[in-house]
Amino acid sequence: ILKESVLQAKCLRYLEGLGLYGRKIISANRAGTQDVVACLEGRFVGFEFKSSTGKQSELQKWNEQEIIRNGGHYFIIREFKDFREKVSLFLENPTKKEDCF
């Protein structure tokens, strides 16, 4: 079982290796902000990394709902295979650029 910080780094390297955009949020102006943001095939995705026993705070739950309410995607990641599977969903179902306008 990987520490959250090690898992985050591995997942960011995975995105980079695929040529995708992903950034670790180190400091945010609001508590409860997700750990990593990504733009996958034109879609905003927030990733929150948790250990096998880790739980979301109430602020993290609120941020999750706000992201989803605004058309984004949000996932809690506990293992690398989960992350890889979520990223694959976006790569297998790309958004047509003309659908965005």
C-alpha positions as CSV (number, residue, x, y, z in Angstrom):
1,I,0.0,0.0,0.0
2,L,1.5,3.3,-1.1
3,K,1.5,6.5,1.0
4,E,-0.9,9.1,-0.4
5,S,2.0,11.4,-1.5
6,V,3.8,8.5,-3.3
7,L,0.6,7.5,-5.0
8,Q,0.0,11.1,-6.1
9,A,3.5,11.3,-7.6
10,K,3.1,8.0,-9.5
11,C,-0.3,9.1,-10.9
12,L,1.1,12.5,-12.0
13,R,4.0,10.7,-13.8
14,Y,1.5,8.5,-15.5
15,L,-0.4,11.5,-16.8
16,E,2.8,13.1,-18.0
17,G,3.9,9.9,-19.7
18,L,0.6,10.0,-21.7
19,G,1.1,13.6,-22.6
20,L,-1.9,14.7,-20.5
21,Y,-2.3,17.7,-18.2
22,G,-2.3,17.1,-14.4
23,R,-1.1,19.3,-11.5
24,K,-0.8,18.8,-7.8
25,I,-2.5,21.5,-5.8
26,I,0.1,22.4,-3.2
27,S,-1.6,25.5,-1.7
28,A,-5.1,26.6,-2.3
29,N,-7.1,29.6,-1.1
30,R,-9.8,27.3,0.2
31,A,-9.7,24.3,2.5
32,G,-11.0,21.0,1.1
33,T,-9.5,21.5,-2.4
34,Q,-8.8,18.3,-4.2
35,D,-5.2,17.0,-4.4
36,V,-4.8,16.9,-8.2
37,V,-6.5,18.6,-11.1
38,A,-6.4,17.3,-14.6
39,C,-7.7,18.2,-18.0
40,L,-8.5,14.9,-19.7
41,E,-9.8,15.2,-23.3
42,G,-11.2,18.7,-22.6
43,R,-12.8,17.7,-19.3
44,F,-12.0,19.0,-15.8
45,V,-11.2,16.3,-13.4
46,G,-10.5,16.6,-9.7
47,F,-8.7,13.7,-7.9
48,E,-8.7,13.3,-4.1
49,F,-6.1,10.7,-2.9
50,K,-6.9,8.7,0.3
51,S,-5.4,5.8,2.1
52,S,-7.5,2.7,2.4
53,T,-8.9,4.0,5.7
54,G,-8.9,7.7,4.8
55,K,-12.2,9.7,4.7
56,Q,-13.2,12.9,3.1
57,S,-13.7,15.9,5.2
58,E,-17.0,17.8,5.0
59,L,-15.3,20.5,3.0
60,Q,-13.9,17.9,0.6
61,K,-17.4,16.5,0.1
62,W,-18.7,20.1,-0.5
63,N,-16.0,20.7,-3.1
64,E,-16.8,17.4,-4.8
65,Q,-20.4,18.4,-5.2
66,E,-19.5,21.8,-6.5
67,I,-17.2,20.3,-9.2
68,I,-19.9,17.9,-10.3
69,R,-22.6,20.6,-10.2
70,N,-20.5,22.7,-12.5
71,G,-20.0,19.8,-15.0
72,G,-16.7,18.5,-13.8
73,H,-15.7,15.1,-12.6
74,Y,-14.3,14.1,-9.2
75,F,-12.8,10.8,-8.1
76,I,-11.4,9.5,-4.8
77,I,-8.3,7.4,-5.6
78,R,-7.0,4.8,-3.2
79,E,-4.8,2.7,-5.6
80,F,-2.9,3.2,-8.8
81,K,-5.1,0.8,-10.7
82,D,-8.2,2.9,-9.8
83,F,-6.5,6.0,-11.2
84,R,-5.4,4.2,-14.4
85,E,-9.0,2.9,-14.9
86,K,-10.5,6.4,-14.4
87,V,-8.1,8.0,-16.8
88,S,-8.8,5.3,-19.4
89,L,-12.5,6.1,-19.3
90,F,-11.8,9.6,-20.6
91,L,-9.3,8.4,-23.2
92,E,-11.7,5.8,-24.5
93,N,-14.5,8.4,-24.8
94,P,-13.0,11.6,-26.1
95,T,-15.0,14.8,-26.4
96,K,-15.3,16.2,-29.8
97,K,-14.0,19.7,-29.8
98,E,-17.1,20.9,-31.6
99,D,-19.3,19.6,-28.8
100,C,-17.6,22.1,-26.5
101,F,-19.0,25.2,-28.3
